[in-house]
Amino acid sequence: MLCELNASDGMDIFEMLKDIPADENGFMNVAHAITFDQFPDYLTRQREVANGINLDGKYVPQTTYWLTVGGRLVGMGKLRHYLNDNLRISGGHIGYAIRPSERGKGYGTIILKELLKKAKAKGISEVLLTVNEDNTPSRKVIEVNNGLLEAAVNGTCRYWVKL
Ligand SMILES: CC(C)(COP(=O)(O)OP(=O)(O)OC[C@H]1O[C@@H](n2cnc3c(N)ncnc32)[C@H](O)[C@@H]1OP(=O)(O)O)[C@@H](O)C(=O)NCCC(=O)NCCS
């Protein structure tokens, strides 16, 4: 189940954010190094970003989601509401990460499937995903979710999923 980030999210989410690295294969987790005191501000800011409030020129609105499976928090995803020139080159519409202890159980495949449903609900008809050429697990996740490889440019693969 995917749940949207909420201002009242608690310690369980905070602990997962500590588990997920700050920068892994281009997936950025700005909350990795924050303290619990800073957590409310992080949540408030992410709500603003989701609602397009106070975005600086190079950012677009982005919604953050948590994936829960059988009551366990296993991963996080981000959905950019539209592309800009930067995201068209690197970043695309969607990013996701599964916490290290929960990898290799099919949850990467599930989170992308669920994020694609959210994208469709936002009226996006073609989703761009960019991934490092050597990120085999993520490429498998994309391909099993009907991603079509457009090109690999300078070590980055560009995939499109038609919704
Ligand atoms: C990419 C990521 C989300 C995959 O999550 P996951 O839950 O492990 O994915 P799944 O269990 O659904 O596995 C996906 C596929 O990758 C394969 N796989 C998993 N780990 C692998 C590894 N180390 N080497 C090769 N293949 C691997 C699985 O066997 C599966 O393939 P299959 O369907 O043919 O069996 C996870 O590794 C992650 O969070 N990575 C760090 C962040 C990241 O890279 N995000 C993507 C940025 S584009």
The ligand as a Gaussian input file, in Angstrom:
#p B3LYP/6-31G(d) Opt

LIG

0 1
 C       16.438000      -0.723000      -7.081000
 C       15.705000      -1.226000      -5.837000
 C       14.510000      -0.304000      -5.552000
 C       15.187000      -2.631000      -6.151000
 O       14.409000      -3.047000      -5.038000
 P       14.172000      -4.576000      -4.703000
 O       13.032000      -4.626000      -3.738000
 O       15.432000      -5.218000      -4.317000
 O       13.685000      -5.107000      -6.117000
 P       13.026000      -6.492000      -6.435000
 O       13.120000      -7.414000      -5.268000
 O       11.669000      -6.191000      -7.020000
 O       14.012000      -7.063000      -7.540000
 C       14.018000      -6.567000      -8.835000
 C       14.856000      -7.467000      -9.707000
 O       16.234000      -7.200000      -9.465000
 C       16.901000      -8.423000      -9.182000
 N       17.969000      -8.120000      -8.251000
 C       17.849000      -7.745000      -6.954000
 N       19.079000      -7.501000      -6.447000
 C       19.952000      -7.745000      -7.435000
 C       21.354000      -7.670000      -7.544000
 N       22.101000      -7.264000      -6.506000
 N       21.935000      -7.956000      -8.744000
 C       21.171000      -8.337000      -9.796000
 N       19.823000      -8.417000      -9.757000
 C       19.236000      -8.132000      -8.599000
 C       15.843000      -9.320000      -8.601000
 O       16.168000     -10.681000      -8.730000
 C       14.654000      -8.939000      -9.451000
 O       14.763000      -9.551000     -10.716000
 P       13.762000     -10.724000     -11.145000
 O       12.401000     -10.081000     -11.129000
 O       14.250000     -11.097000     -12.483000
 O       13.921000     -11.775000     -10.092000
 C       16.631000      -1.299000      -4.592000
 O       17.775000      -2.056000      -4.924000
 C       17.076000       0.061000      -4.087000
 O       16.410000       0.664000      -3.264000
 N       18.241000       0.537000      -4.584000
 C       18.780000       1.821000      -4.155000
 C       18.051000       2.994000      -4.756000
 C       17.943000       2.895000      -6.256000
 O       18.836000       2.425000      -6.942000
 N       16.804000       3.355000      -6.748000
 C       16.521000       3.373000      -8.154000
 C       17.122000       4.586000      -8.759000
 S       16.686000       4.593000     -10.510000

